[in-house]
């Protein structure tokens, strides 16, 4: 007997609420597992090719894992060297910042009548509050570092296990369905794997290209630690809509502190606008290929939900997860309205809204 739609939608809503509680409570375990699953899907083509060359599955997975580790260590070494260079420049940056603040204080005193001493008293109060919480910050950093290392280890373990047991996992989902629906389920699973691989490969490629473009532009402007800020801006660009603003604010602030002219800050802003134009009109459409076809409304909503559930990790992961869920919606008759609601077929006003948003940030 077919359930009425209102009952079906009520059950779905109750399931969503229950799922939120589970994801929030078990985030310490689920987040590294999801990252491990995405890495496994990203390396699946390489792993399959190695196995076709008659390399045992365990050895093929270890080789795939080594490839990831080499790339991560290489990027991490480059980024660490830039962080150390930035740390060495901090004393000089601090002196220049003090000079800029002194100029700002005189400007405020001239325009508002608030004396410099009053401003300094307020700054000292804020500084004292910050210093009083330093111990809490240090403890939080130590705890976060330990948690991050544990999460990375958990992610690598699940990366190995997902690839090793991939046939069993797929067969598990197939056995949940009646025989007449297994062909359709196999097609859906293949679509999800293909979209995930293309999306993840595209994101990594776009990130690498943007790192080069941003760093080159900042170097030409003579911005301190240009490579550091170029890589950081490209990494933050993974967070849709808001990542680019965070990534551009830091080098602009550095230009304002270390340069005597506002022209350099404007130059940094123009570099970001140029790289975003290249990304939105050439890189993302051709490399990522709009594999995750989610409209602007659903994208913004899922980013906010992801942030509430998993923080920054949720902002990054929930877009491809929603794209995978949409594939399921589109292939289940009762759930097709949900797929239509969050989808983007270029019709109506959604295409115009998306074009407007792409002027500032990629989807």
C-alpha positions in Angstrom: 0.0 0.0 0.0 1.4 3.4 -1.0 1.7 5.9 1.8 0.0 9.3 1.4 2.5 12.0 0.5 1.9 14.0 3.7 2.8 11.0 5.8 5.9 10.3 3.7 7.1 13.9 4.0 6.5 13.8 7.8 8.6 10.7 8.1 11.3 12.3 6.0 11.3 15.4 8.2 11.5 13.3 11.4 14.4 11.4 9.8 16.2 14.6 9.0 15.9 15.8 12.6 17.1 12.4 13.9 20.0 12.5 11.4 21.0 15.9 12.6 21.3 14.7 16.2 23.3 11.7 15.1 25.7 13.8 12.9 26.2 16.4 15.7 26.7 13.9 18.5 29.1 11.6 16.6 30.9 14.3 14.6 34.3 13.2 16.2 34.0 9.9 14.3 31.8 10.7 11.3 33.8 13.7 9.9 37.1 11.8 9.5 35.1 8.8 8.0 33.5 11.1 5.4 36.9 12.6 4.5 38.3 9.1 4.3 35.4 8.1 2.0 35.9 11.1 -0.3 39.7 10.4 -0.5 38.9 6.8 -1.3 36.6 7.8 -4.1 39.2 10.3 -5.4 41.9 7.6 -5.5 39.5 4.8 -6.7 40.5 5.1 -10.5 44.2 4.9 -9.6 43.6 1.9 -7.3 41.6 0.1 -10.0 44.3 0.7 -12.6 46.9 -0.7 -10.3 44.8 -3.8 -9.7 44.4 -4.2 -13.5 48.2 -4.3 -13.6 47.9 -7.4 -11.3 49.1 -5.6 -8.2 47.4 -7.0 -5.1 44.6 -4.9 -3.6 46.4 -4.3 -0.3 49.6 -3.2 -2.2 47.5 -1.0 -4.5 45.8 0.7 -1.6 49.2 1.3 0.1 50.6 2.9 -3.1 47.5 5.1 -3.3 47.9 6.1 0.3 51.6 6.9 -0.3 50.7 9.1 -3.2 48.3 11.1 -0.9 50.9 11.3 1.8 53.6 12.5 -0.6 51.2 15.2 -1.9 50.1 16.2 1.6 53.7 16.3 2.9 54.8 18.4 -0.1 52.0 20.9 0.3 52.4 20.9 4.1 56.2 21.5 3.8 55.7 24.5 1.4 52.9 25.9 3.6 55.0 25.4 6.8 58.0 27.2 5.3 55.7 30.1 4.5 54.3 30.1 8.0 57.8 30.2 9.4 58.8 33.0 7.1 55.6 34.9 8.2 56.6 34.3 11.9 60.0 35.7 11.3 58.5 38.9 9.8 56.1 39.3 12.8 58.4 41.7 14.8 58.7 44.1 11.9 55.0 43.8 11.0 54.2 44.5 14.7 56.3 47.8 14.5 54.6 48.8 11.3 51.2 48.0 12.8 52.0 50.2 15.8 52.8 53.0 13.5 49.6 52.6 11.6 47.6 52.4 14.8 49.3 55.6 16.0 48.2 57.4 12.8 44.7 56.0 13.2 44.5 57.2 16.8 45.4 60.7 15.8 42.8 60.5 13.0 40.1 59.4 15.4 41.1 62.0 18.0 40.9 64.7 15.3 37.5 63.6 13.9 35.7 62.5 17.1 37.4 64.3 19.9 38.2 61.1 21.8 41.6 61.6 23.3 44.5 59.3 22.5 44.9 58.4 26.2 41.2 57.3 26.3 41.8 55.2 23.3 44.9 53.7 24.8 43.0 52.9 28.0 40.4 51.0 26.0 43.0 49.2 24.0 44.8 48.2 27.2 41.6 46.8 28.7 40.9 44.7 25.6 44.6 43.5 25.6 44.4 42.5 29.2 41.2 40.5 28.6 43.0 38.8 25.7 46.1 38.0 27.8 43.9 36.6 30.7 42.4 34.1 28.3 45.8 33.0 26.8 46.0 29.9 29.0 42.6 28.8 27.8 43.7 29.4 24.2 46.9 27.4 24.7 45.0 24.5 26.2 42.4 24.6 23.4 45.2 24.6 20.8 46.9 21.6 22.4 43.6 19.7 22.6 42.7 20.6 19.0 46.2 19.5 17.8 45.7 16.1 19.5 42.2 15.8 18.1 43.3 16.7 14.6 46.1 14.1 14.7 43.6 11.5 15.9 41.2 12.5 13.2 43.9 12.2 10.5 44.8 8.7 11.7 41.2 7.7 11.7 40.7 9.1 8.2 43.7 7.2 6.9 42.4 3.9 8.5 39.0 4.4 6.9 40.5 5.3 3.6 42.3 2.0 3.5 39.2 0.0 4.7 36.8 1.7 2.3 39.0 0.8 -0.7 39.6 -2.7 0.7 36.0 -3.5 1.4 34.4 -1.5 -1.5 32.9 -4.5 -3.2 31.4 -5.7 0.1 30.0 -2.2 0.9 28.4 -2.0 -2.6 27.0 -5.5 -2.3 25.5 -4.5 1.1 23.4 -1.7 -0.5 22.4 -4.0 -3.3 21.1 -6.7 -0.9 19.0 -4.1 0.9 16.9 -3.8 -2.3 14.6 -6.3 -4.1 16.0 -7.9 -7.2 14.0 -5.8 -9.6 15.5 -2.6 -8.2 19.1 -3.7 -8.1 19.9 -2.6 -11.7 18.7 0.9 -10.8 20.6 0.9 -7.6 23.8 -0.1 -9.4 23.3 2.8 -11.8 22.8 5.3 -8.9 25.9 4.0 -7.1 28.0 4.4 -10.2 26.6 7.9 -10.8 27.5 8.9 -7.2 31.0 7.5 -7.5 31.5 9.3 -10.9 30.2 12.7 -9.7 32.2 12.5 -6.5 35.5 11.7 -8.4 35.0 14.4 -10.9 34.0 17.0 -8.3 36.9 16.2 -6.0 39.5 16.1 -8.8 38.1 19.4 -10.1 38.3 21.1 -6.7 41.9 20.0 -6.2 42.9 21.1 -9.7 41.2 24.5 -9.3 42.9 25.0 -5.9 46.3 24.4 -7.4 45.7 26.8 -10.3 44.4 29.5 -8.0 47.4 29.1 -5.7 49.7 29.8 -8.6 47.6 32.8 -9.8 47.1 34.3 -6.4 50.8 33.9 -5.4 52.0 35.3 -8.7 49.8 38.4 -8.4 50.8 39.0 -4.8 54.5 38.6 -5.7 54.2 41.1 -8.5 52.7 43.6 -6.0 55.5 42.9 -3.5 53.2 41.7 -0.7 55.0 40.1 2.2 54.6 36.3 2.4 52.8 36.3 -1.0 53.0 32.5 -1.5 51.5 31.9 2.0 48.6 34.2 1.4 48.1 32.9 -2.2 47.8 29.3 -1.0 45.7 30.3 2.0 43.2 32.2 -0.3 42.9 29.2 -2.7 42.3 26.8 0.2 39.7 29.0 1.8 38.1 29.4 -1.6 36.8 25.8 -1.2 34.2 27.2 1.2 31.5 28.5 -1.1 30.5 32.1 -1.1 32.3 33.3 2.0 35.7 31.6 1.7 36.9 34.1 -0.9 36.2 37.1 1.3 38.1 35.6 4.2 41.0 34.7 1.9 41.2 38.2 0.4 40.8 40.1 3.7 44.1 38.7 5.1 46.4 39.8 2.2 44.6 43.2 2.0 45.2 43.7 5.7 48.9 42.8 5.2 49.1 45.4 2.4 47.5 48.1 4.5 49.9 47.4 7.4 53.2 47.0 5.5 52.7 49.4 2.6 52.6 53.2 2.6 49.9 53.5 -0.1 46.3 52.2 -0.3 47.1 51.4 -4.0 48.7 48.1 -2.9 45.5 47.0 -1.0 43.5 47.9 -4.0 45.9 45.9 -6.1 45.4 42.8 -3.9 41.7 43.2 -4.2 42.0 43.5 -8.0 44.1 40.3 -8.1 41.4 38.4 -6.1 38.7 39.8 -8.5 40.8 38.7 -11.5 41.4 35.2 -10.2 37.8 34.8 -9.3 36.8 35.9 -12.8 39.1 33.3 -14.2 37.8 30.7 -11.8 34.1 31.4 -12.3 34.2 31.7 -16.1 36.9 29.2 -17.1 38.3 27.0 -14.4 35.2 25.8 -12.5 32.9 25.4 -15.6 35.6 23.4 -17.5 37.4 21.5 -14.8 34.8 20.9 -12.1 32.1 20.9 -14.8 29.3 21.8 -12.4 29.1 18.2 -11.3 27.3 19.2 -8.1 24.2 20.7 -9.6 22.7 22.5 -6.6 20.9 25.8 -6.9 22.0 28.9 -4.9 19.2 28.7 -2.3 20.0 25.1 -1.4 23.8 25.8 -1.5 23.6 28.7 1.0 21.2 26.8 3.2 23.3 23.6 3.3 26.5 25.7 4.0 24.7 27.2 7.1 23.5 23.8 8.2 26.9 22.3 7.6 28.5 25.0 9.7 26.0 24.4 12.5 26.6 20.6 12.4 30.4 20.2 11.7 31.8 23.7 11.7 34.2 24.4 8.8 34.4 20.8 7.9 30.6 20.8 7.4 30.8 23.9 5.2 33.2 22.0 2.9 31.6 18.6 3.0 27.9 19.3 2.9 27.9 20.6 -0.7 29.2 17.4 -2.3 27.1 15.3 0.2 24.0 17.2 -0.9 24.9 16.6 -4.5 25.2 12.9 -3.9 21.8 13.0 -2.1 20.3 14.7 -5.0 21.2 11.8 -7.3 19.3 9.6 -4.9 16.3 12.0 -5.0 16.3 12.1 -8.7 16.2 8.3 -9.0 13.5 7.6 -6.4 10.0 8.4 -7.6 8.6 9.5 -4.2 11.6 11.8 -3.6 11.9 13.5 -7.0 10.2 16.7 -5.7 13.1 17.2 -3.3 15.6 16.7 -6.1 13.7 19.3 -8.1 13.6 21.7 -5.2 17.4 21.7 -4.6 18.4 21.2 -8.2 19.7 23.7 -10.8 18.5 23.1 -14.4 19.1 26.7 -15.5 15.4 27.6 -15.7 13.5 30.4 -14.2 15.3 33.1 -12.3 17.8 30.8 -10.6 20.3 31.0 -13.5 20.3 34.8 -13.2 20.8 34.7 -9.4 23.7 32.2 -9.9 25.4 34.4 -12.5 25.1 37.3 -10.1 26.7 35.4 -7.2 29.5 34.1 -9.5 30.7 37.6 -10.0 31.9 37.5 -6.4 32.4 33.8 -5.6 32.3 30.4 -7.2 29.6 27.9 -6.4 
